[in-house]
């Protein structure tokens, strides 16, 4: 009589039988014996996040002939990566980045490999190759690695492979990213030298920490001079989803986690926007009420009055703004980083966040203003949070210092 198969895991996760958030994310497996007496390992479908008893119950409930098939022998990485990509439900921009990484880097390296034949040693050698490639930026290598991880994990969870070749493999080293921090004089020099029609845009960046697309999408209905608030809830996108045409959408980069954010608007920005509206009246533009997990063609349309448009009443294009307005202004002022490169518009956002954190504004407050999570803020700006030891360290030390004896205690 054949022995009843039992479920098991080959990973070393400490909470195999107590799956929890951020815990073990490996599937349960069992040994499958075919009609010829050969034993192969198979995974139980959808067994990530369940206990051993639950996985055993699923296995016991399988009817004869309905057991999971062994891993496909001739399935190539290219084939499974295409299947994996077709099932993604992320934003179009993310899916486009996945497709580029697979087409330009992963398929040339792994496309013809049988996915079941990829071994851990090969993956480790590939990681070292990426780290040694001087033409490949660390952040780019990290992006390729993340896509590769997702494809392999998906193949494992769907029973396409029996072993995980990326288990305990560390991805390519990514050094600490550095951003340029503008001085107040440089911020105001950019404002003064910027073309008059678009002058408030960089000010929105360094005064409110808005992203470039969010600054382009400011309309007259999000400005509250009385309360001194700028509500950011739109952005101008130019992606594959929009047909590569600038489109005003009611959705932020962090949607659906954050649908809008209120940033304090300093008096000088309020005055600058009032002068801009008087000189360049807002223009009516169509906007897309983009809902989460919906294609842009199926979303409702609306209208609003945009503050920043071209002389032909078109929305601003990122390429036009950077090449015709931003870079010429920085070259004219001679603003460069230590390596001689021109800072980006995103560095204005970095300047705002850095200035707030260095001056003791709480992390959660800054995170709410710029639309990031506190965890992301700590990860990106940890070097600035370390400086708080100098500014607040003495106060923290005094709270736990040994109490000074009173005169009465000394006399006694």
ChimeraX attribute file (.defattr): number of C-alpha atoms within 10 A of each C-alpha:
attribute: neighborCount
match mode: 1-to-1
recipient: residues
	/A:1	3
	/A:2	5
	/A:3	5
	/A:4	8
	/A:5	14
	/A:6	17
	/A:7	21
	/A:8	17
	/A:9	15
	/A:10	12
	/A:11	15
	/A:12	10
	/A:13	13
	/A:14	10
	/A:15	12
	/A:16	23
	/A:17	17
	/A:18	12
	/A:19	18
	/A:20	13
	/A:21	7
	/A:22	6
	/A:23	13
	/A:24	19
	/A:25	19
	/A:26	21
	/A:27	26
	/A:28	27
	/A:29	24
	/A:30	20
	/A:31	17
	/A:32	19
	/A:33	14
	/A:34	10
	/A:35	7
	/A:36	6
	/A:37	8
	/A:38	9
	/A:39	13
	/A:40	14
	/A:41	17
	/A:42	26
	/A:43	30
	/A:44	21
	/A:45	18
	/A:46	14
	/A:47	20
	/A:48	16
	/A:49	20
	/A:50	20
	/A:51	17
	/A:52	19
	/A:53	12
	/A:54	14
	/A:55	25
	/A:56	20
	/A:57	13
	/A:58	15
	/A:59	22
	/A:60	13
	/A:61	11
	/A:62	11
	/A:63	8
	/A:64	6
	/A:65	7
	/A:66	8
	/A:67	15
	/A:68	18
	/A:69	15
	/A:70	18
	/A:71	21
	/A:72	14
	/A:73	12
	/A:74	12
	/A:75	17
	/A:76	19
	/A:77	26
	/A:78	21
	/A:79	15
	/A:80	19
	/A:81	25
	/A:82	14
	/A:83	13
	/A:84	15
	/A:85	16
	/A:86	11
	/A:87	9
	/A:88	12
	/A:89	11
	/A:90	11
	/A:91	15
	/A:92	16
	/A:93	14
	/A:94	12
	/A:95	16
	/A:96	16
	/A:97	14
	/A:98	19
	/A:99	18
	/A:100	13
	/A:101	20
	/A:102	24
	/A:103	16
	/A:104	11
	/A:105	14
	/A:106	19
	/A:107	17
	/A:108	11
	/A:109	14
	/A:110	18
	/A:111	18
	/A:112	13
	/A:113	15
	/A:114	18
	/A:115	27
	/A:116	22
	/A:117	17
	/A:118	19
	/A:119	13
	/A:120	16
	/A:121	12
	/A:122	13
	/A:123	20
	/A:124	17
	/A:125	11
	/A:126	17
	/A:127	19
	/A:128	14
	/A:129	14
	/A:130	21
	/A:131	19
	/A:132	12
	/A:133	11
	/A:134	9
	/A:135	8
	/A:136	12
	/A:137	13
	/A:138	19
	/A:139	15
	/A:140	14
	/A:141	21
	/A:142	18
	/A:143	17
	/A:144	21
	/A:145	20
	/A:146	15
	/A:147	19
	/A:148	21
	/A:149	17
	/A:150	13
	/A:151	19
	/A:152	24
	/A:153	21
	/A:154	16
	/A:155	23
	/A:156	23
	/A:157	21
	/A:158	19
	/A:159	23
	/A:160	22
	/A:161	26
	/A:162	20
	/A:163	21
	/A:164	20
	/A:165	22
	/A:166	19
	/A:167	13
	/A:168	11
	/A:169	12
	/A:170	11
	/A:171	21
	/A:172	23
	/A:173	14
	/A:174	13
	/A:175	8
	/A:176	10
	/A:177	9
	/A:178	10
	/A:179	15
	/A:180	18
	/A:181	20
	/A:182	22
	/A:183	11
	/A:184	11
	/A:185	9
	/A:186	15
	/A:187	18
	/A:188	15
	/A:189	15
	/A:190	21
	/A:191	18
	/A:192	13
	/A:193	14
	/A:194	19
	/A:195	13
	/A:196	12
	/A:197	15
	/A:198	20
	/A:199	19
	/A:200	23
	/A:201	22
	/A:202	26
	/A:203	22
	/A:204	25
	/A:205	23
	/A:206	25
	/A:207	20
	/A:208	25
	/A:209	27
	/A:210	29
	/A:211	25
	/A:212	21
	/A:213	20
	/A:214	23
	/A:215	23
	/A:216	27
	/A:217	26
	/A:218	26
	/A:219	22
	/A:220	17
	/A:221	12
	/A:222	14
	/A:223	19
	/A:224	14
	/A:225	16
	/A:226	7
	/A:227	9
	/A:228	15
	/A:229	18
	/A:230	26
	/A:231	18
	/A:232	27
	/A:233	21
	/A:234	26
	/A:235	23
	/A:236	25
	/A:237	25
	/A:238	19
	/A:239	14
	/A:240	11
	/A:241	16
	/A:242	15
	/A:243	10
	/A:244	11
	/A:245	15
	/A:246	18
	/A:247	23
	/A:248	29
	/A:249	23
	/A:250	21
	/A:251	23
	/A:252	22
	/A:253	17
	/A:254	12
	/A:255	16
	/A:256	12
	/A:257	11
	/A:258	15
	/A:259	15
	/A:260	20
	/A:261	18
	/A:262	18
	/A:263	21
	/A:264	16
	/A:265	19
	/A:266	15
	/A:267	11
	/A:268	11
	/A:269	20
	/A:270	19
	/A:271	13
	/A:272	13
	/A:273	22
	/A:274	15
	/A:275	13
	/A:276	19
	/A:277	14
	/A:278	9
	/A:279	11
	/A:280	17
	/A:281	15
	/A:282	18
	/A:283	17
	/A:284	13
	/A:285	18
	/A:286	15
	/A:287	21
	/A:288	19
	/A:289	18
	/A:290	21
	/A:291	16
	/A:292	13
	/A:293	10
	/A:294	11
	/A:295	12
	/A:296	17
	/A:297	11
	/A:298	11
	/A:299	13
	/A:300	11
	/A:301	14
	/A:302	13
	/A:303	12
	/A:304	16
	/A:305	17
	/A:306	23
	/A:307	26
	/A:308	26
	/A:309	20
	/A:310	11
	/A:311	9
	/A:312	6
	/A:313	13
	/A:314	14
	/A:315	22
	/A:316	22
	/A:317	19
	/A:318	16
	/A:319	11
	/A:320	10
	/A:321	15
	/A:322	14
	/A:323	11
	/A:324	11
	/A:325	15
	/A:326	20
	/A:327	17
	/A:328	15
	/A:329	20
	/A:330	19
	/A:331	11
	/A:332	10
	/A:333	13
	/A:334	12
	/A:335	17
	/A:336	14
	/A:337	13
	/A:338	7
	/A:339	6
	/A:340	9
	/A:341	10
	/A:342	17
	/A:343	18
	/A:344	16
	/A:345	20
	/A:346	17
	/A:347	19
	/A:348	27
	/A:349	25
	/A:350	24
	/A:351	21
	/A:352	21
	/A:353	25
	/A:354	18
	/A:355	17
	/A:356	15
	/A:357	19
	/A:358	15
	/A:359	10
	/A:360	13
	/A:361	12
	/A:362	12
	/A:363	18
	/A:364	13
	/A:365	14
	/A:366	21
	/A:367	18
	/A:368	16
	/A:369	21
	/A:370	21
	/A:371	25
	/A:372	17
	/A:373	17
	/A:374	16
	/A:375	13
	/A:376	11
	/A:377	19
	/A:378	14
	/A:379	11
	/A:380	15
	/A:381	17
	/A:382	12
	/A:383	12
	/A:384	14
	/A:385	17
	/A:386	11
	/A:387	14
	/A:388	14
	/A:389	11
	/A:390	9
	/A:391	13
	/A:392	11
	/A:393	11
	/A:394	10
	/A:395	11
	/A:396	11
	/A:397	9
	/A:398	10
	/A:399	9
	/A:400	8
	/A:401	8
	/A:402	7
	/A:403	8
	/A:404	7
	/A:405	8
	/A:406	8
	/A:407	8
	/A:408	7
	/A:409	8
	/A:410	7
	/A:411	6
	/A:412	5
